[in-house]
Structure formats: C-alpha cells, structure tokens
Amino acid sequence: MKELIIQTEELTKKYRGRCAVDHLNLEITKGDIFGFLGPNGAGKTTTIRMLLGLIQPTYGSIQIFGRDLHKDKLSILRRIGSLVEYPSYYGHLNAVDNLEAIRRIIDVPKSRIDEVLHIVSLSDESRRPVKGFSLGMKQRLGIAASLLANPDLLILDEPTNGLDPSGIHEIRELIKSLPKQYGITVLVSSHLLGEMEQMANTIGIIREGKMVFQDTIHNLSLKSTHDIELVVSEPDAALWLARDLGSRGLLHDGTLTFPDMNDPQIALLVKRLVENGHDIYRVEMKKKSLEDIFMQVIGEGSIL
C-alpha cells in the first residue's frame, strides 16, 4: 500500500457563511505529481493555504506525512517547500544573493545554493541581476528557493500562470524531474487540463469548493462517452425510427447525432434502418476529448 503524504478529511473553510472549500477529502501518495485542477475561484488556493498552515480550516483535519498539521505544524512545514502566486525577490541582487538571504533564515549549508540552481537550470545565470530575468526564469528561481531546505513535499500554486510556451515547457520539465531524480512529492495547481495531462500522474478536480473527481488521468479518460453520427439517405424518417427504438437524436445539416450510445444500441439502429430501406453512407464515432470531459465536470459537477 502506498504511503500517503497528504490526507484531508472533510476539510472546510467558510467565509461569512459561504463555503470556499466544502468537505474536501484529498489524498496524495508519496512520489506522485498531483494535479489540482479547477476554474479560477474554485477553492484551489484556499486549500493550499490551509495545507501550508497560512489559514485555519473552519473544520476538518489535515494529515501531512502521517501527522496532524494542527499539532505538529512546525516540524511538518520544515519538510515542505512552496511557491504560492509570484515569487518574491530583490531585483538588484543576483540569483545567488537572493537565495543567500533565504538560506541564512532557514539555516541550510551554503553548498545548497549551487545545488538548487543546478536543479532549476539557472547555474549559468546565477550572477545576473534578477531584474533582467525572464518571467520563466523568475519562476524557476522561486522554485529554487522553495527547494533550499531539501523538502519532501513541494506545493506549487499555478506555477505556469502568465508564462509563454517556452517558459511553460521549462517549468513542466522541471516538475516532472523532481519525483524521479530527487524523491520529491509534488502538488501543483492549475486551471489548464492540458498542462496537467503532460506532467501529473493523478488529478483532483475541484468545483465550487467540492472535489468532483480524484483519480488518474487514464481513469478520467475511461469516463469518456461518445456520440454516434450517421449519414443516411432519408434522415428525417431515420430520426423517427430511432426515436421509436428509444434513441434520442438530433438532425443537423443532414447528419444524425446520437449521444452516449452503446454498441448494442448502434447495432440495432443500423439493422432497423437497413431493414426499412435506408441507405447508410457513414457511421462515425465522435469520442469526447479529456478537455470536453473536464469542461463537463467543472460545468455540471458530474462526469456522468
């Protein structure tokens, strides 16, 4: 059985009677890259702030490394690195000096600065003033700062937000390397399924403060239903025949579309159409993409 790094039970945060996070049950296993997904305002950042002890839950519990965050907050947080929103830095200082200011506070060996700069691929830029860095480089420096204490868990809130495609690729590849090369478990939030699809092993989708899906991306894809499109010689008559069989369809520009049909239903419909003299020119399956499923989940709160 895999070791749980984060486990929440009925985690809830209310502001003036409104639930920003609503009875959230979250599970993240060791060595995972967990993609925390949802539209802006869904409750991702509020959840992350509770996990980092920055705000207190209204009720519910948080277990990190198998220990209660409320009881062992300091010892737990020493093992967590985080980047929430945009990193802070001194623009007139270079990368090394920025990290040195943090290193003195958290009291880690000076050699750790070179190590984290290597991890985030900033060694060659370490003596440049940070004010001349691209946004992607600044994000990588923020991640370097979060890695200084050699954490077991890294929490990143929208780390690719505002980056160009090149910067997004750099951050994505960096995140993917952390569990394999350094044994770090990663929780990364985003509102973009496409990004999570390329880096996360497991995802949790939150909508209006509630977890509406938590599993692997592979299992999310298995939830995909598909539509059937038919092009036949007499579409109006075919549509009525299909309705007699209990299949509700739509007719648009001469094409019949039947949502969520299974194989036996398709076979029966085609058989009856042929028996009634219809010429069938095309039968085509239109499978929903993961993005379609994601939009359905955050729009309706259901994948059914």
C-alpha positions as CSV (number, residue, x, y, z in Angstrom):
1,M,0.0,0.0,0.0
2,K,1.4,3.4,-1.0
3,E,2.3,5.9,1.7
4,L,0.0,8.9,2.0
5,I,1.8,12.2,2.1
6,I,-1.3,14.4,2.3
7,Q,-4.7,13.3,3.6
8,T,-7.6,15.7,4.4
9,E,-10.9,14.7,5.9
10,E,-14.0,16.9,5.5
11,L,-11.7,19.9,5.1
12,T,-13.9,23.0,5.1
13,K,-13.3,26.8,5.0
14,K,-16.2,29.2,5.3
15,Y,-16.1,33.0,4.9
16,R,-19.2,34.8,6.2
17,G,-21.2,31.7,5.8
18,R,-20.0,30.9,2.2
19,C,-18.0,27.7,1.7
20,A,-14.8,28.4,-0.2
21,V,-13.7,24.8,0.4
22,D,-16.5,22.3,1.2
23,H,-15.9,18.9,2.9
24,L,-12.8,18.2,0.8
25,N,-11.2,14.7,1.1
26,L,-7.8,14.8,-0.6
27,E,-5.3,12.0,-0.8
28,I,-1.8,12.3,-2.3
29,T,0.7,9.5,-2.3
30,K,4.5,9.5,-2.0
31,G,6.4,10.2,-5.2
32,D,3.3,11.5,-7.0
33,I,2.8,14.6,-9.1
34,F,-0.7,15.5,-8.2
35,G,-2.5,18.0,-10.5
36,F,-5.0,20.1,-8.5
37,L,-7.4,21.4,-11.1
38,G,-10.4,23.7,-11.2
39,P,-11.5,27.0,-12.6
40,N,-10.4,30.3,-11.0
41,G,-12.3,30.7,-7.7
42,A,-12.9,27.0,-7.3
43,G,-11.0,26.8,-4.0
44,K,-7.6,25.7,-5.0
45,T,-5.6,28.5,-3.4
46,T,-7.7,28.4,-0.2
47,T,-7.0,24.7,0.1
48,I,-3.2,25.2,-0.5
49,R,-3.1,28.0,2.1
50,M,-4.7,25.6,4.6
51,L,-2.2,22.9,3.8
52,L,0.6,25.3,4.5
53,G,-0.9,26.5,7.7
54,L,-1.4,30.0,6.4
55,I,-5.1,30.0,7.3
56,Q,-7.1,27.8,9.7
57,P,-9.9,25.5,8.5
58,T,-13.4,26.1,9.7
59,Y,-13.4,22.4,10.5
60,G,-12.0,19.2,9.2
61,S,-8.5,17.7,9.5
62,I,-5.2,17.8,7.6
63,Q,-2.6,14.9,7.9
64,I,0.8,15.5,6.3
65,F,3.5,12.9,6.5
66,G,1.0,10.9,8.7
67,R,0.9,13.6,11.3
68,D,-1.7,16.2,12.3
69,L,-0.8,19.6,10.9
70,H,-2.6,21.4,13.8
71,K,-0.5,19.5,16.4
72,D,2.9,19.3,14.6
73,K,2.8,22.4,12.4
74,L,6.5,23.5,12.6
75,S,8.1,20.1,12.2
76,I,5.8,19.3,9.2
77,L,6.4,22.7,7.5
78,R,10.2,22.2,7.7
79,R,9.7,19.4,5.2
80,I,7.6,21.4,2.8
81,G,8.6,23.8,0.0
82,S,6.1,26.0,-1.6
83,L,5.5,28.7,-4.2
84,V,2.2,30.4,-3.9
85,E,1.5,33.0,-6.6
86,Y,4.5,35.0,-7.8
87,P,7.9,34.6,-6.1
88,S,9.4,37.5,-4.1
89,Y,12.9,38.6,-5.0
90,Y,15.3,41.5,-4.8
91,G,15.7,42.7,-8.4
92,H,19.1,44.4,-7.9
93,L,20.6,41.3,-6.5
94,N,21.7,38.2,-8.5
95,A,20.2,34.7,-8.1
96,V,22.9,33.6,-5.6
97,D,22.5,36.6,-3.3
98,N,18.7,36.2,-3.4
99,L,19.0,32.6,-2.3
100,E,21.6,33.5,0.3
101,A,19.2,35.8,2.0
102,I,16.7,32.9,2.4
103,R,19.5,30.4,3.2
104,R,20.5,32.4,6.3
105,I,17.0,32.4,7.6
106,I,16.4,28.7,7.2
107,D,19.9,27.8,8.1
108,V,21.0,25.2,5.5
109,P,24.5,24.6,4.2
110,K,25.8,27.2,1.7
111,S,26.5,24.5,-0.8
112,R,22.8,24.0,-1.2
113,I,22.5,27.2,-3.3
114,D,24.6,25.8,-6.1
115,E,22.6,22.5,-5.9
116,V,19.2,24.1,-6.3
117,L,20.4,26.4,-9.1
118,H,21.6,23.3,-10.9
119,I,18.2,21.6,-10.4
120,V,16.3,24.6,-11.9
121,S,19.0,25.1,-14.7
122,L,20.0,28.6,-13.6
123,S,23.7,27.9,-12.8
124,D,24.8,29.8,-15.9
125,E,22.7,32.8,-15.0
126,S,23.4,32.9,-11.3
127,R,25.4,36.1,-11.3
128,R,23.0,38.2,-13.3
129,P,20.7,40.7,-11.6
130,V,17.3,39.1,-11.2
131,K,15.5,42.2,-12.6
132,G,16.9,41.1,-16.0
133,F,15.4,37.6,-15.8
134,S,12.5,36.5,-17.9
135,L,9.3,35.6,-16.1
136,G,10.0,31.9,-16.6
137,M,13.5,32.3,-15.0
138,K,12.0,34.2,-12.1
139,Q,9.5,31.3,-11.6
140,R,12.4,28.8,-11.7
141,L,14.3,31.0,-9.1
142,G,11.2,30.9,-6.9
143,I,11.1,27.1,-7.2
144,A,14.9,27.0,-6.4
145,A,14.1,29.0,-3.2
146,S,11.4,26.5,-2.3
147,L,13.9,23.6,-2.7
148,L,16.6,25.1,-0.5
149,A,15.6,23.2,2.6
150,N,15.6,19.9,0.7
151,P,11.8,19.3,1.1
152,D,10.0,16.0,0.9
153,L,6.9,17.8,-0.4
154,L,6.6,20.7,-2.9
155,I,3.4,22.7,-3.3
156,L,3.2,25.0,-6.3
157,D,0.2,27.2,-7.0
158,E,-0.3,28.0,-10.7
159,P,3.5,28.0,-11.4
160,T,3.0,28.4,-15.2
161,N,0.5,31.2,-15.0
162,G,1.4,34.0,-17.4
163,L,4.3,32.2,-19.0
164,D,5.0,31.9,-22.7
165,P,5.1,28.4,-24.3
166,S,8.8,28.2,-23.7
167,G,8.6,29.1,-20.1
168,I,5.7,26.6,-19.6
169,H,7.8,23.9,-21.1
170,E,10.7,24.7,-18.8
171,I,8.6,24.6,-15.6
172,R,6.8,21.4,-16.8
173,E,10.0,19.5,-17.4
174,L,11.5,20.7,-14.1
175,I,8.4,19.5,-12.2
176,K,8.5,16.1,-13.9
177,S,12.1,15.6,-12.9
178,L,11.5,16.2,-9.2
179,P,10.0,12.8,-8.1
180,K,12.3,10.7,-10.2
181,Q,15.6,12.4,-9.5
182,Y,15.1,13.8,-6.0
183,G,12.2,11.8,-4.5
184,I,10.0,14.9,-4.0
185,T,6.2,14.6,-4.0
186,V,4.6,17.5,-5.9
187,L,1.2,19.1,-5.6
188,V,0.7,21.5,-8.5
189,S,-2.5,23.5,-9.1
190,S,-3.7,24.8,-12.4
191,H,-6.9,25.6,-14.3
192,L,-5.5,24.0,-17.5
193,L,-6.1,20.3,-18.0
194,G,-3.7,20.2,-21.0
195,E,-0.8,21.2,-18.8
196,M,-1.7,18.6,-16.1
197,E,-2.1,15.9,-18.8
198,Q,1.5,16.3,-19.7
199,M,3.0,16.2,-16.2
200,A,0.7,14.8,-13.5
201,N,0.1,11.2,-12.5
202,T,-3.1,11.8,-10.6
203,I,-5.5,14.7,-10.7
204,G,-8.2,16.1,-8.4
205,I,-10.8,18.4,-9.9
206,I,-12.5,20.9,-7.6
207,R,-15.6,22.8,-8.4
208,E,-17.2,25.4,-6.1
209,G,-15.1,24.1,-3.2
210,K,-16.1,20.4,-3.7
211,M,-13.9,17.6,-5.0
212,V,-15.8,16.2,-8.0
213,F,-13.2,13.8,-9.4
214,Q,-9.9,12.3,-8.0
215,D,-8.1,9.6,-9.8
216,T,-5.5,9.0,-12.6
217,I,-5.8,10.8,-15.9
218,H,-6.1,7.4,-17.5
219,N,-9.2,6.7,-15.5
220,L,-10.6,10.1,-16.3
221,S,-10.3,9.2,-20.0
222,L,-12.2,6.0,-19.4
223,K,-15.2,8.1,-18.2
224,S,-15.4,9.5,-21.7
225,T,-18.6,8.8,-23.6
226,H,-19.0,9.1,-27.3
227,D,-21.5,10.4,-29.8
228,I,-22.5,8.5,-32.9
229,E,-23.0,10.3,-36.2
230,L,-24.9,8.8,-39.1
231,V,-25.4,10.0,-42.6
232,V,-28.3,8.2,-44.3
233,S,-30.5,8.6,-47.4
234,E,-33.6,9.7,-45.6
235,P,-32.5,11.4,-42.3
236,D,-35.9,12.7,-41.2
237,A,-37.6,9.3,-41.4
238,A,-34.5,7.7,-39.8
239,L,-34.7,10.1,-36.9
240,W,-38.3,9.0,-36.2
241,L,-37.4,5.3,-36.5
242,A,-34.6,5.8,-34.0
243,R,-37.0,7.5,-31.6
244,D,-39.3,4.5,-31.8
245,L,-36.3,2.4,-30.7
246,G,-35.8,4.7,-27.7
247,S,-32.7,6.6,-29.1
248,R,-33.0,10.3,-28.9
249,G,-31.0,12.0,-31.6
250,L,-30.6,15.4,-33.4
251,L,-30.6,16.2,-37.1
252,H,-28.3,19.0,-38.3
253,D,-27.2,19.6,-41.9
254,G,-28.3,16.1,-42.9
255,T,-26.3,14.4,-40.2
256,L,-27.9,12.5,-37.4
257,T,-26.2,12.6,-34.0
258,F,-27.0,10.3,-31.1
259,P,-25.3,11.0,-27.8
260,D,-23.9,8.3,-25.5
261,M,-25.0,5.2,-27.4
262,N,-23.5,1.8,-26.6
263,D,-22.5,-0.8,-29.1
264,P,-25.8,-2.9,-28.9
265,Q,-27.9,0.2,-29.5
266,I,-25.8,1.2,-32.5
267,A,-26.1,-2.3,-34.0
268,L,-29.9,-2.4,-33.5
269,L,-30.4,1.0,-35.0
270,V,-28.3,0.2,-38.1
271,K,-30.1,-3.1,-38.5
272,R,-33.5,-1.5,-38.4
273,L,-32.5,1.3,-40.8
274,V,-31.3,-1.3,-43.3
275,E,-34.5,-3.3,-42.9
276,N,-36.6,-0.2,-43.6
277,G,-34.8,0.5,-46.8
278,H,-32.4,3.3,-45.7
279,D,-29.0,3.6,-47.4
280,I,-26.3,4.2,-44.8
281,Y,-23.5,6.3,-46.1
282,R,-21.5,6.7,-42.9
283,V,-21.4,5.7,-39.2
284,E,-18.8,7.6,-37.2
285,M,-17.9,7.7,-33.5
286,K,-17.1,11.1,-32.0
287,K,-15.3,10.4,-28.8
288,K,-15.1,13.2,-26.3
289,S,-11.7,14.6,-25.5
290,L,-10.3,15.0,-22.0
291,E,-10.9,18.7,-22.3
292,D,-14.6,18.1,-23.1
293,I,-14.8,15.9,-20.0
294,F,-13.1,18.5,-17.9
295,M,-15.4,21.2,-19.0
296,Q,-18.4,18.9,-18.3
297,V,-17.1,18.2,-14.8
298,I,-16.5,21.9,-13.9
299,G,-19.7,22.9,-15.6
300,E,-22.0,20.3,-14.1
301,G,-20.1,18.8,-11.2
302,S,-20.5,15.4,-12.8
303,I,-18.8,13.1,-15.2
304,L,-21.9,11.0,-15.8
